[in-house]
Each structure stands twice: as structure tokens, then as C-alpha cells.
Amino acid sequence: MGRCRAQHRAGCIGGDGYRALLRNYLEQGPLPLRLLALEHLIASGTATDDLLAMLASPDWPATLRLRLLDYFAGDLAAAPVLEQVLDAKSDQVQLRALAAEALGHMQWSAALPPLAELAELAGIPAALRLRCIDALQQIGGNGAWAVLSRIAEDSDT
């Protein structure tokens, strides 16, 4: 019962205390409440830099970061942070794969080197490797096509 009241309060109050209360919920409590707080922070126009910092930090739960990745997927200003997520070898494969996909959709050519490296490395999880290959196809250009040609040649032998 207490959790339902807290969720209702987070969704109904406004003003200066609104974001502070949402931040408090975001930093503690059960995951559904944290996700609800994040949704309200996004809707309330929380500073993009704060949200990007959450996306970049592996300290936040993956569910929250996945929501932020979805939120920033088409935003070119977020591309450097998405590239940082892609490069984070200790991060979750699903997050890295979705970052690769978003970078491909944005046609972010600065991501070619890490995408190429991940697409060509043996031992990379298939989900990540395939998303990197797809991103290279979407970005295109001589560098991407050279990598894709090498991958195709290696898979033929």
C-alpha cells in the first residue's frame, strides 16, 4: 500500500520539489518505482546532461539504462555517450548491442573504429557482433565496406 501511495505522489505533485522527489525515488527503492521516476524525470524536462551521465554509468540498473538508450537513440548529441557504452567491455552485451544499433541508425561515422573492431573480433557475443555489422552497413562508406568485405571473405573460408 505504501509503495502505491509513493507512486501516486511521484506522478501527481509538481513544482520545485517534484524533481528532487523523483531523484530520490530514482536512486532507491524497487525497480518499478525507479523506472516510473525516470519516466517522470524524462517527461519533466530533466537536463539532458544528467540523463546522459546516467546512461554512461554502469552503476545504474540495466533496465533504467535501456530506457535511456531508447530515449536517446535518435539524438545525435547522445552519440558520444552511446559510443562510450559500446566501448565499455565490462558493460552488458545487450546495452552495447543496442548502442551499436543506435549509432548505425544515426549513421555516426565516428563510431566506425569500435564498430569495426567488434565486428571483426573472434569471441564477441553474436548479438553484439551482428548489431555492429548491421551498423557498419547503415553507416556505409569506404571504411565500413572494407571491413564488411573482410568479414564476408573470412566467413567464406
C-alpha positions in Angstrom: 0.0 0.0 0.0 2.8 2.4 0.9 4.5 1.9 -2.5 1.3 2.7 -4.4 1.0 5.9 -2.5 4.6 6.8 -3.3 4.0 6.1 -6.9 0.8 8.2 -6.9 2.7 11.1 -5.2 5.5 10.9 -7.7 3.0 11.2 -10.5 0.8 14.0 -9.2 2.9 16.6 -7.5 4.6 19.5 -9.3 6.8 22.5 -8.6 10.4 22.7 -7.4 10.2 19.7 -5.1 8.9 17.5 -7.9 12.3 16.7 -9.5 14.0 16.3 -6.1 11.4 13.8 -5.0 11.7 11.9 -8.3 15.5 11.9 -8.0 15.1 10.4 -4.5 12.8 7.7 -5.9 15.2 7.1 -8.8 18.2 6.5 -6.5 16.5 4.0 -4.2 13.6 1.6 -3.9 12.2 -1.2 -6.0 12.9 -1.2 -9.7 9.3 -0.5 -10.9 9.3 2.7 -8.8 12.7 3.7 -10.1 11.5 3.2 -13.7 8.4 5.3 -13.0 10.5 8.1 -11.5 12.8 8.0 -14.6 9.8 8.3 -16.9 8.6 11.3 -15.0 12.0 12.9 -15.0 12.2 12.5 -18.7 8.7 14.0 -19.1 9.5 16.9 -16.8 12.5 18.0 -19.0 15.3 17.0 -16.7 18.7 18.2 -18.0 20.0 16.1 -20.8 23.5 16.0 -19.3 22.1 14.4 -16.1 20.3 11.7 -18.1 23.3 11.1 -20.4 25.5 10.7 -17.3 23.1 8.0 -16.0 23.2 6.2 -19.4 27.0 6.2 -19.3 27.3 4.9 -15.8 27.3 1.1 -15.3 26.3 1.8 -11.7 22.7 2.3 -12.7 20.4 -0.7 -13.2 20.4 -2.0 -16.8 16.6 -1.5 -17.0 17.0 2.2 -16.4 19.9 2.5 -18.8 18.0 0.5 -21.5 15.1 3.1 -21.2 17.6 5.9 -21.5 19.2 4.3 -24.5 15.8 4.0 -26.1 15.1 7.7 -25.3 18.4 8.9 -26.8 18.5 6.5 -29.7 17.9 9.2 -32.4 19.7 12.1 -30.7 23.0 13.0 -32.3 24.0 14.8 -29.2 24.0 11.5 -27.4 26.2 9.7 -29.9 29.4 10.2 -28.0 27.9 8.6 -24.9 26.4 5.8 -27.0 29.9 5.2 -28.4 31.2 5.1 -24.8 28.6 2.4 -23.9 29.6 0.4 -27.0 33.3 0.6 -26.0 32.7 -0.5 -22.3 33.9 -4.0 -22.4 32.7 -4.7 -18.9 29.1 -3.5 -19.7 26.2 -5.7 -20.5 26.1 -7.1 -24.0 22.5 -6.1 -24.6 23.3 -2.4 -23.8 26.4 -2.5 -26.0 24.4 -4.1 -28.9 21.6 -1.5 -28.7 24.2 1.3 -28.6 25.7 -0.1 -31.8 22.3 -0.3 -33.4 21.5 3.3 -32.4 24.8 4.5 -33.8 24.1 2.8 -37.0 20.7 4.4 -37.3 22.3 7.8 -36.7 25.0 7.0 -39.3 27.5 8.1 -36.7 30.8 7.7 -38.7 33.0 8.5 -35.7 31.9 5.1 -34.4 33.4 3.2 -37.3 36.6 2.1 -35.5 35.0 0.5 -32.5 32.2 -1.0 -34.6 34.8 -2.4 -37.0 36.9 -3.8 -34.2 33.9 -5.5 -32.5 32.6 -6.9 -35.9 35.9 -8.5 -36.7 36.9 -9.9 -33.3 36.5 -13.5 -32.6 34.8 -14.3 -29.3 32.5 -11.4 -29.4 28.9 -12.4 -28.5 26.8 -12.9 -31.6 24.2 -10.4 -30.7 26.8 -7.6 -30.3 28.7 -8.7 -33.4 25.7 -8.8 -35.6 24.5 -5.4 -34.5 27.9 -4.0 -35.2 27.9 -5.5 -38.7 24.4 -4.0 -39.3 25.6 -0.6 -38.0 28.5 -0.7 -40.4 26.1 -1.4 -43.3 23.9 1.6 -42.3 26.9 4.0 -41.9 28.4 2.9 -45.2 31.4 4.5 -46.8 34.8 3.0 -47.9 36.0 2.2 -44.4 32.8 0.3 -43.5 32.7 -1.6 -46.8 36.3 -2.6 -46.4 35.5 -4.1 -43.0 32.4 -5.8 -44.3 34.3 -7.3 -47.2 36.9 -8.8 -44.9 34.2 -10.3 -42.7 32.5 -11.8 -45.8 35.8 -13.2 -47.0 36.5 -14.7 -43.6 33.1 -16.3 -43.4 33.5 -17.9 -46.8 36.7 -19.8 -45.8 
